[in-house]
Amino acid sequence: MVARPLRQQFRRLASTDAATRVGRLRRRIDSGTAGYLTLGVGAGIAVFLIAVFVFPYHSVNHDEGVYLMQASMLLEGQLTLAGGDLADVFRPWFFIADGGDLYPKYNPVPAAMFAVSMALFNEPRVTLAVVAAGNAVLVAILGSMVADRRVGLLAGLLFAASPMTLFTSSVFLPYAPTTLLNLSFAVAYLHGVRTGSLRAAAVAGVAIGLAAFARPYTAILFAAPFIVHALWEFGHGLWIDDRSLTQQVRLAGSRAGFRSLPNPVQRNTLTGIGGLAFVGLTLAYNAVLTGAPLTFPYQAFAPLDGPGFGFREILDHEVVYTLDLAIESNRYALQFLGTRWFVGGVIGTLAAAGGLLVAARWWRKRDREWGSTAGLLLAGLFVSVPLGNIPFWGTHNMLAELDNPANGLVSHFGPFYYFDLLVPLSIFAALGLVVGWRWLREGAAFDRLATVTSPTAAGGSPSLSPSSPPSRLAARPRARLPNRSTATWPTPRNTRPPTSRSSRLTSRTPSCLFPIHTAPGRTTPSSRYGTIPASTARWSTPATATRRGTSRCWRPIGTGRSTGLPTVGCGHRIPTNMSPRNWSRCRRRPANHYRPTRGSVSPSR
């Protein structure tokens, strides 16, 4: 008799806890997070299916066997193979014979990533899917940092759908895993710059250190714009500090003294320490295998295989690599990337050029200070990666014939030494596409198109017949908010006149978002319609606002968590003369909607 009520009570408590957990999870996973998850899962599944069905027996690139062999060695706790007398008779591809031992010419970081899924699932292709998902999501996050979440998600989609991403990520090569580490560094570094987080700075150092351990030259080319920015921040932080350089160095020795240094100095110091720690690990790895810290395994395999000009040689292949040949080889590689291996081909590349021009306009007008920092650093990859690949003759090797994209390794995987260049291409292409679409949608292009194509227009006249109903596009209203401080809200065109208490927008364009009356405690939704509050005298154009070129919203720069973070929203300004602390983030639409906090405004119906 007593046990049944107790069981029922326990079940009720369990169901309540489950409902609470589900509610909390639902509140944490907003629409933007769901978009990132969907993008990552889709990219991972696509790469896994290609790896299983297109490359079931691997590809024509023999380097795959090196990394899988190295992964098996790591699972057994070995860095070398004991070949004995057979080392001179039988040798795996790209392995170096050192007496009776054999070791691969590549660094072990990508192989270690493959070994994780081999140990957990007995299937190394799981790592390929995880790497592809991570790359797509990180590109989307970077795109959100440069512009907004819509641009970010589109950038991740463009990156994941690029042919070079799909094919290079589906084989056991180091380019996609190294890009994952580089993107992790970029996201953590920019997050640290934005928020001043020391943990993010430490994560950035570890990520770029691992990337340097995996592929040192690739990591240096990717990190070059960030290193320049870090040095500038570090020097500027020391310059504005009133203490002398000797005092600052002395303070860095203690934890309390280190905390007293300017935040940019602290952040970049932690990033540098993390990166240099893995540089030391790389040198130790070289010393164990080759006997010299500065001699990499690839140099022991082929001393003339590194960057530089002149006579280059690996195995039985040799060439005199001149500057003219380097420029020509890289020109063809970039041409093939922009026309064949980036999503959309020429159209996608032109969209990226347009997005770069839009971003340059922001930077010139200083409309978006934070977005300018992220965008400039990513745009710097257009300089560092091509310039750095010029003295590297590997780009020439993957082109069997310079002007023939259907021959050589480039015909199978694209110019994979430019894999990192897909990141800024995808972000700025997404920016160009979103800006172009918004310009078409909010401009008069649709109206003119509807007018010309309307069957009621006679003799090519742009006017519509008064007796005939206007087309949907021609009647599209565009609500405008005031550009200067006003005491009242304007009534958009083609809307009903305001009532005594409020004015309701009836525009069917989603480009105008207004605060909407909600019950206390409820989140203000982002809607095509909005109720204008009666206390309009409290609303005006903000004095401190940051405008985003492709965004459609103005908001005051807040304090605390939202310091200096411009957001998106409607096509014009959300006017307010209230304190920025009266604004909070709308959890339902955090990417493009902000609302007044509870009690800061009194809207009425």
C-alpha positions in Angstrom: 0.0 0.0 0.0 2.9 2.3 0.8 5.2 1.2 -2.0 2.8 2.2 -4.8 2.5 5.9 -3.8 6.3 6.0 -3.4 6.8 4.6 -6.9 4.3 7.1 -8.3 6.1 9.9 -6.5 9.5 8.8 -7.8 8.1 8.6 -11.3 6.6 12.1 -11.0 10.0 13.5 -9.8 11.8 11.7 -12.6 9.4 13.0 -15.2 9.7 16.5 -13.7 13.5 16.4 -13.8 13.4 15.1 -17.4 11.1 17.9 -18.4 13.3 20.4 -16.7 16.4 19.1 -18.4 14.6 19.1 -21.8 13.4 22.7 -21.2 16.9 23.9 -20.2 18.4 22.2 -23.3 15.7 23.7 -25.5 16.5 27.2 -24.1 20.2 26.7 -24.7 19.9 25.4 -28.2 18.5 28.3 -30.1 17.9 28.5 -33.8 21.5 29.5 -34.6 23.0 26.6 -32.6 20.6 24.3 -34.4 21.8 25.7 -37.7 25.4 25.0 -36.7 24.6 21.5 -35.6 22.7 20.7 -38.8 25.5 22.1 -40.9 28.1 20.0 -39.1 26.1 16.8 -39.3 25.4 17.3 -43.0 29.0 18.0 -43.8 30.2 15.0 -41.8 27.7 12.6 -43.4 28.6 13.8 -46.9 32.3 13.3 -46.4 31.8 9.9 -44.7 29.6 8.6 -47.6 32.2 9.8 -50.2 35.0 8.1 -48.2 33.0 4.9 -48.1 31.6 4.7 -51.6 33.9 6.8 -53.7 37.2 5.8 -52.0 36.5 2.3 -50.6 40.1 1.3 -51.4 41.6 4.7 -50.9 42.9 7.0 -53.6 45.8 7.3 -56.1 47.7 9.4 -53.5 50.1 6.9 -51.8 50.5 9.3 -48.8 47.3 7.7 -47.4 49.2 4.5 -46.7 51.9 6.4 -44.8 49.4 8.1 -42.4 47.4 4.9 -41.8 50.6 2.9 -41.2 51.8 5.7 -38.8 48.4 5.6 -37.0 48.8 1.8 -36.5 52.3 2.4 -35.1 51.0 5.0 -32.7 48.3 2.6 -31.4 51.1 0.2 -30.6 53.2 2.8 -28.9 55.9 2.9 -31.6 57.5 5.8 -33.5 59.7 3.5 -35.6 59.5 0.1 -37.2 62.2 -2.5 -36.5 63.0 -3.6 -40.0 66.3 -5.4 -39.4 68.0 -6.9 -42.4 64.8 -6.4 -44.4 65.0 -2.6 -44.2 67.1 -2.5 -47.4 64.9 -5.0 -49.2 61.4 -3.9 -48.4 60.5 -0.3 -47.4 57.0 1.3 -47.0 56.3 4.4 -49.1 57.9 7.5 -47.8 59.7 5.8 -44.9 63.3 6.5 -44.0 65.8 3.7 -43.3 68.0 4.5 -40.3 70.1 1.5 -39.7 67.6 -1.2 -38.9 64.8 1.1 -38.1 62.2 2.7 -40.3 60.2 5.8 -39.6 57.8 7.9 -41.8 58.7 11.3 -43.2 55.5 13.0 -41.9 54.8 14.3 -38.4 52.4 12.3 -36.3 49.6 14.7 -35.5 47.2 13.8 -38.4 48.0 10.1 -37.9 47.2 10.5 -34.2 43.8 11.9 -35.1 43.1 8.9 -37.4 44.3 6.6 -34.6 41.6 7.9 -32.2 38.7 6.6 -34.4 40.6 3.4 -35.1 40.9 2.7 -31.4 37.3 3.7 -30.6 35.4 2.5 -33.6 37.9 0.4 -35.6 37.1 2.7 -38.5 39.4 5.7 -39.3 36.9 7.3 -41.6 35.0 8.5 -38.6 37.8 11.0 -38.0 37.3 12.2 -41.6 33.6 12.9 -40.9 34.4 14.6 -37.6 37.1 16.8 -39.2 34.7 17.8 -42.0 31.9 18.7 -39.6 34.3 20.7 -37.4 35.7 22.6 -40.4 32.2 23.5 -41.6 31.0 24.7 -38.2 34.2 26.7 -37.5 34.0 28.4 -40.9 30.4 29.3 -40.1 31.5 30.8 -36.7 34.1 32.9 -38.4 31.6 34.1 -40.9 29.3 35.1 -38.1 32.2 37.1 -36.5 32.9 38.9 -39.8 29.2 39.7 -40.6 26.2 37.9 -39.0 24.9 34.5 -38.4 23.1 34.2 -41.7 26.4 35.0 -43.5 28.2 32.5 -41.3 25.9 29.6 -41.9 26.0 30.3 -45.7 29.8 30.4 -45.5 29.9 27.1 -43.8 27.6 25.6 -46.4 29.7 27.0 -49.2 32.9 25.6 -47.6 31.3 22.2 -47.1 29.9 22.0 -50.6 33.2 23.0 -52.4 34.6 20.1 -54.5 38.0 20.4 -53.0 36.6 20.2 -49.5 34.5 17.1 -50.3 37.3 15.1 -52.0 40.3 16.2 -50.0 38.5 15.7 -46.7 37.4 12.2 -47.8 40.9 10.7 -47.9 43.6 10.2 -45.3 45.6 13.3 -46.1 46.8 16.0 -43.6 45.3 19.1 -45.2 41.7 19.0 -43.7 42.9 18.0 -40.2 45.5 20.7 -40.2 42.9 23.2 -41.3 40.7 22.1 -38.4 43.5 23.1 -36.0 44.1 26.4 -37.9 40.4 27.3 -37.7 40.3 26.4 -34.0 43.2 28.8 -33.5 41.4 31.6 -35.5 38.1 31.2 -33.6 39.8 31.1 -30.2 42.1 34.0 -31.0 39.3 36.2 -32.3 37.1 35.3 -29.3 39.9 36.3 -27.0 40.3 39.6 -28.9 36.6 40.3 -28.6 36.0 39.3 -25.0 39.5 39.5 -23.5 39.3 35.9 -22.4 42.6 34.4 -21.2 41.3 30.9 -21.6 40.5 31.5 -25.3 44.0 32.9 -25.8 45.5 29.7 -24.2 43.3 27.5 -26.4 44.5 29.5 -29.4 48.1 28.8 -28.5 47.6 25.1 -28.1 45.7 24.9 -31.4 48.3 26.7 -33.5 51.0 24.8 -31.7 49.4 21.5 -32.8 49.0 22.8 -36.3 52.7 23.7 -36.4 53.5 20.2 -35.2 51.4 18.7 -37.9 52.5 20.9 -40.9 54.8 23.7 -39.8 54.9 25.6 -43.0 51.1 25.5 -43.5 50.5 26.7 -39.9 52.9 29.6 -40.4 51.2 30.8 -43.5 47.8 30.7 -41.9 48.9 32.3 -38.7 50.9 35.1 -40.4 48.1 37.8 -40.4 47.2 36.9 -36.8 50.9 37.1 -35.7 51.1 40.6 -37.1 48.0 41.6 -35.3 49.2 40.0 -32.1 52.5 41.8 -32.2 50.7 45.1 -32.8 48.4 44.5 -29.9 51.3 43.4 -27.7 53.4 46.5 -28.5 50.4 48.8 -28.2 49.5 47.4 -24.8 53.1 47.9 -23.5 53.2 51.4 -25.0 50.0 52.7 -23.2 51.1 51.2 -19.9 52.6 53.8 -17.6 55.2 51.4 -16.2 58.6 50.9 -17.8 59.5 47.9 -19.8 61.8 46.6 -17.0 59.0 46.9 -14.5 56.6 45.1 -16.8 59.1 42.2 -17.3 59.6 42.0 -13.6 55.8 41.9 -13.0 55.3 39.1 -15.5 57.2 36.7 -13.2 54.4 36.5 -10.6 50.8 35.7 -11.1 49.5 38.9 -9.5 52.0 41.0 -11.5 51.0 39.2 -14.7 47.3 40.0 -14.0 48.2 43.7 -13.6 49.5 43.9 -17.2 47.2 45.1 -20.0 44.9 42.4 -21.3 46.4 42.3 -24.8 49.8 41.6 -23.2 48.4 38.8 -21.1 46.4 37.2 -23.9 49.2 37.2 -26.5 51.7 36.0 -24.0 49.6 33.0 -23.2 49.0 32.3 -26.9 52.8 32.6 -27.6 53.6 30.2 -24.7 51.1 27.6 -25.9 52.5 27.8 -29.5 56.1 27.7 -28.4 55.5 24.7 -26.2 54.5 22.6 -29.2 57.3 24.0 -31.2 59.6 22.6 -28.5 57.7 19.3 -28.7 58.3 19.3 -32.5 62.0 19.9 -32.0 62.2 17.1 -29.5 60.4 14.7 -32.0 63.0 15.7 -34.6 65.8 15.0 -32.2 64.4 11.5 -31.3 64.0 10.4 -35.0 66.7 12.3 -37.0 69.2 13.0 -34.2 69.1 16.8 -34.8 66.3 19.1 -33.5 66.4 21.3 -36.6 66.3 18.4 -39.1 62.8 17.4 -39.9 62.0 13.8 -41.1 61.1 15.1 -44.6 64.6 16.6 -44.8 66.2 13.3 -43.8 64.2 11.7 -46.6 64.9 14.3 -49.3 67.2 17.1 -48.2 66.2 19.2 -51.3 62.5 18.9 -50.8 61.9 21.9 -48.7 60.9 25.5 -49.6 63.4 27.5 -51.7 64.5 28.1 -55.2 67.1 26.4 -57.4 67.6 22.6 -57.8 64.9 20.6 -56.1 64.7 16.8 -55.8 62.6 14.0 -54.3 63.1 10.4 -55.2 63.7 10.3 -58.9 62.0 13.6 -59.6 64.1 16.7 -60.0 63.6 20.2 -61.4 65.3 23.6 -61.4 62.7 25.6 -59.5 63.0 29.3 -60.6 60.9 32.3 -59.6 59.3 32.5 -63.0 58.3 28.8 -62.8 57.0 29.3 -59.3 54.8 32.2 -60.2 53.4 30.4 -63.3 52.7 27.2 -61.3 50.9 29.1 -58.5 49.0 31.1 -61.1 47.6 28.0 -62.6 46.8 26.5 -59.2 44.9 29.6 -58.2 43.1 29.6 -61.5 42.0 26.0 -61.1 40.9 26.7 -57.5 38.7 29.7 -58.5 37.2 28.1 -61.6 36.9 24.4 -60.8 37.4 23.5 -57.1 35.5 26.2 -55.3 31.7 25.9 -55.1 30.0 27.7 -58.0 33.3 28.0 -59.9 33.6 31.4 -61.5 30.3 32.6 -60.0 31.4 31.7 -56.5 34.8 33.4 -57.0 33.1 36.6 -58.3 30.7 36.5 -55.3 33.8 36.3 -53.0 35.3 39.3 -54.8 32.1 41.3 -54.4 31.9 40.4 -50.7 35.5 41.5 -50.2 34.7 44.8 -51.8 31.7 45.3 -49.5 33.8 44.4 -46.5 36.5 46.9 -47.7 33.9 49.6 -47.8 33.0 48.8 -44.1 36.7 49.0 -43.2 37.2 52.3 -45.0 34.2 53.9 -43.3 35.0 52.2 -40.0 31.3 51.2 -39.7 32.1 48.0 -37.9 35.2 48.0 -35.7 35.0 44.4 -34.4 33.9 43.0 -37.8 36.8 44.8 -39.4 39.3 43.1 -37.2 38.1 39.6 -38.0 37.5 40.4 -41.7 40.9 42.0 -42.1 42.7 39.1 -40.5 40.9 36.5 -42.7 41.4 38.6 -45.8 45.1 38.6 -45.0 45.1 34.9 -46.0 44.6 36.0 -49.6 48.1 37.5 -49.2 50.0 35.1 -46.9 48.9 31.8 -48.4 49.7 32.6 -52.1 53.0 34.4 -51.3 54.1 31.6 -49.0 53.3 28.9 -51.6 55.5 30.6 -54.2 58.8 29.3 -52.8 57.3 25.9 -52.2 57.8 23.6 -55.2 55.1 21.1 -54.0 52.5 23.2 -55.9 54.5 22.6 -59.1 54.7 18.9 -58.4 50.9 18.4 -58.2 50.5 19.9 -61.6 51.6 17.2 -64.1 51.0 19.7 -66.9 50.8 23.3 -65.8 47.9 24.3 -68.1 46.0 20.9 -67.8 43.7 20.6 -64.8 42.7 17.1 -65.8 46.2 15.5 -65.2 48.2 15.0 -62.0 47.1 15.0 -58.4 45.3 18.3 -59.0 42.8 16.5 -61.1 41.8 14.3 -58.2 41.9 16.6 -55.2 42.4 20.1 -56.5 45.2 22.4 -55.5 45.3 21.1 -52.0 48.2 23.2 -50.8 45.6 26.1 -51.0 43.1 24.3 -48.9 43.2 27.0 -46.2 42.3 29.6 -48.9 38.8 28.0 -49.1 38.0 29.7 -45.7 38.2 33.3 -46.7 36.7 32.5 -50.2 33.6 30.9 -48.5 33.2 33.7 -46.0 33.4 36.6 -48.5 31.4 34.7 -51.1 28.6 34.3 -48.5 28.9 37.9 -47.7 28.6 38.9 -51.3 25.6 36.7 -51.9 23.7 37.9 -48.8 24.4 41.5 -49.6 23.4 41.1 -53.2 20.1 39.3 -52.2 19.3 42.0 -49.6 20.0 44.7 -52.1 17.6 43.1 -54.6 15.0 42.4 -52.0 15.0 45.8 -50.3 15.7 47.9 -53.5 13.4 48.7 -56.4 14.6 45.8 -58.5 11.6 43.6 -57.7 9.2 46.5 -58.2 10.6 47.3 -61.6 10.6 43.7 -62.6 7.0 43.3 -61.5 6.0 46.4 -63.3 7.6 45.4 -66.6 6.3 41.8 -66.5 2.8 42.8 -65.3 0.1 41.9 -68.0 -1.7 45.2 -67.2 1.2 47.4 -68.3 0.4 48.6 -71.9 2.9 49.7 -74.4 5.8 49.1 -72.0 4.6 51.9 -69.7 5.8 51.4 -66.2 2.5 52.5 -64.6 -0.2 50.0 -63.6 -3.9 50.3 -64.4 -5.9 51.7 -61.5 -8.7 49.3 -62.1 -6.5 46.2 -61.9 -5.1 44.8 -58.7 -1.3 45.5 -58.3 1.0 42.6 -58.4 2.5 41.2 -55.2 6.0 42.4 -56.0 4.9 45.9 -57.1 2.9 46.5 -54.0 5.7 45.3 -51.7 5.9 48.0 -48.9 9.1 49.0 -47.4 8.8 50.4 -43.9 11.4 53.0 -42.9 12.5 54.1 -39.4 13.8 57.6 -38.8 17.4 58.3 -39.4 17.5 61.1 -36.8 16.1 61.5 -33.3 12.3 61.8 -33.4 9.6 61.9 -30.8 7.3 59.6 -32.6 7.4 56.6 -34.8 6.6 57.1 -38.5 3.8 55.2 -40.2 5.2 53.1 -43.0 3.7 53.4 -46.5 0.9 51.1 -47.4 0.0 50.5 -43.8 -3.1 51.3 -41.7 -3.2 54.7 -40.0 -2.1 54.6 -36.3 -4.7 54.1 -33.6 -5.0 56.2 -30.5 -2.6 54.1 -28.5 -0.3 52.4 -31.1 0.5 51.9 -34.7 0.7 48.4 -36.1 2.9 47.6 -39.0 1.3 45.6 -41.7 4.2 45.5 -44.1 4.8 42.0 -45.5 8.5 42.5 -45.8 10.6 40.9 -43.0 13.1 43.7 -43.1 11.5 45.6 -40.3 11.5 44.4 -36.7 10.0 46.3 -33.8 9.6 45.7 -30.1 6.4 43.7 -29.6 4.2 43.7 -26.5 4.6 40.6 -24.5 3.6 39.4 -21.1 6.2 39.7 -18.3 8.8 37.0 -18.5 8.2 36.1 -22.1 10.7 36.5 -24.9 10.0 39.1 -27.5 9.7 37.2 -30.8 11.1 38.5 -34.1 8.1 39.1 -36.4 7.0 40.7 -39.6 4.5 42.7 -37.7 5.0 44.8 -34.6 3.2 47.0 -32.1 4.7 50.4 -31.6 4.8 51.3 -28.0 2.8 54.3 -26.8 5.7 55.9 -24.9 7.4 56.9 -28.1 9.0 59.9 -26.5 11.5 57.6 -24.9 12.8 56.3 -28.2 15.3 58.1 -30.4 18.4 57.4 -32.5 21.3 56.1 -30.3 24.3 58.3 -30.0 26.7 55.4 -29.8 25.7 52.8 -32.4 27.7 50.6 -34.7 26.4 50.0 -38.1 27.0 46.8 -40.1 27.1 47.1 -43.8 25.1 44.0 -44.6 23.2 44.1 -41.4 19.8 45.6 -41.1 19.8 46.9 -37.6 21.3 49.5 -35.3 21.6 48.9 -31.6 23.4 50.7 -28.7 26.7 49.3 -27.7 26.0 47.7 -24.3 28.2 46.9 -21.4 29.2 43.7 -19.7 28.7 40.6 -21.9 27.6 42.6 -24.9 30.4 45.2 -24.9 31.1 46.3 -28.5 29.0 43.6 -30.2 27.0 45.0 -33.1 24.1 42.9 -34.2 21.7 42.5 -37.0 18.0 43.2 -37.3 15.8 45.5 -39.4 16.9 47.5 -42.4 17.3 50.7 -40.4 17.9 51.9 -36.9 16.2 50.8 -33.7 16.0 54.2 -32.0 16.4 54.6 -28.3 17.8 57.1 -25.9 17.6 54.7 -23.0 20.7 53.3 -21.3 22.3 50.4 -23.1 21.9 48.2 -20.0 18.1 48.3 -20.7 18.7 46.1 -23.7 19.0 42.3 -23.4 19.5 39.6 -25.9 16.4 37.9 -27.3 17.0 34.2 -26.7 14.6 33.0 -29.4 16.3 35.0 -32.2 19.7 35.9 -30.8 21.3 36.5 -34.2 19.1 39.3 -35.4 16.9 40.6 -32.7 17.3 42.6 -29.5 14.5 43.7 -27.2 14.2 46.0 -24.2 14.5 44.3 -20.9 11.6 43.7 -18.7 10.2 46.9 -17.3 12.3 49.2 -19.4 9.5 50.1 -21.8 5.8 49.9 -21.7 4.3 48.9 -25.0 0.6 48.8 -25.4 -1.6 47.2 -28.0 
